[in-house]
């Protein structure tokens, strides 16, 4: 059994209209016979069969709108033939909805079978010549059916559009372009494009300026659509995956005295040094879960949350346990510069197993942070209250149990009390 499906006649086509059948059930057909005419948004095309057989079923009615890929006919090719579904390649034609050749009665004596030799030579000419890529879908007077309908609906003279590009087949986008250029000022056009408004929303009997478009936007409370950037998509994907982790929180605080007594480096820099040191004593905080494997890194690499008004980044200080406090500060300053110039690389974001997010510098008392990517945990650093820095540890329960986390925080608090950790 040979199946013929609704073909995709253009990139913008989701469905096609079955204009007419050229065969009937029980009729014999040969390779190359036209079995139907199909209309897209740009043309009416002929659909052919590329196998010999007998029409078994016609599964759509004339004037039906059919989605591409849907089976519209089945042809019996023989009892030994296997069932296959084929996307039929449509052939160009000058037939249009407005000027189709009337059907006529065929006498019994008239030979209804097409001249196979002649047809084959025509197909060979189409597919084997060097000009095959230049074949266009012809429509009546160079206008697609949808473009003609749209122009009529909004009262635009189609001939005036043709005068601009007489050699071009007109489509709906050409009608839109003509209307917007004719009836809207440049500033008004920018608003239309930004808010994705259709020109048909306005009365096209005068020149429309930006004030009129803005008034329409305000009166109808139209929201401004804002496409996501690649970075925003990555952030959304990251936090979505993070939200699905089995996590828990530990709320604690660190003595702020030694941090305040050594202001030559930021609290974040000192915290990186202290947490990196403690991570070397607790391998779970240097671990990533990759499918069915724990990946334990030999050194402590920490991702640091840095953000502007639009984007959040988590660049990684690699092997922080081997760096001096000055080297850590240099890397944090480099992150700030890259944030301003939006110049972070993919490599900057790789390799971390633990994260630090510090909003205390912005006056936030306490908060929770989401674990970054496949890392094991993150600490959210809040502000200083009564000589203490609030910290909230968020841990992935698959990697770190509550007992391990408690021991980890106990060691962090001890190191925060040790003056030797604050030497330059």
Buried (B, 14 or more C-beta within 10 A) or exposed (E): BBBBBBBBBBEEBEBBBBBBBBBEEEBEBBBBBBBBBBBBBBBBBBBBBBBBBBBBEBBBEEEBEBEBEEBBBBBBBEEEEEEEEEEBEBBEBEBBBEEEEEEEEEEEEEEEEEEEEEBEEEBEEEEEEEEEEEEEBBBBBBBBBBBBEBBEEBEBEBEEBBEEEEEEBBBBEBBBBBBBEEBBBEEBBEBBEEBEBEBEEBEBEEEBBBEBBBEBBEEEEEEEEEEEEEBBEBBEEBEEBBEEBEBEEBEBBBEBBBBEEBEEBBBBBBBBBBBBBBBBEBBBBBBBBEEEEEEEBEBBBBBBBBEEEEBBBBBBBBBBBEBEBEBBBEBBEEBEEBBEEEEBEEEBBEBBBBBBBBBBEEEBEBEEBBBBBBBBBBBBBBBBEEEBBBBBBBBBEEBBEEEBBEBBBEBBBEBBEEEEBBEE
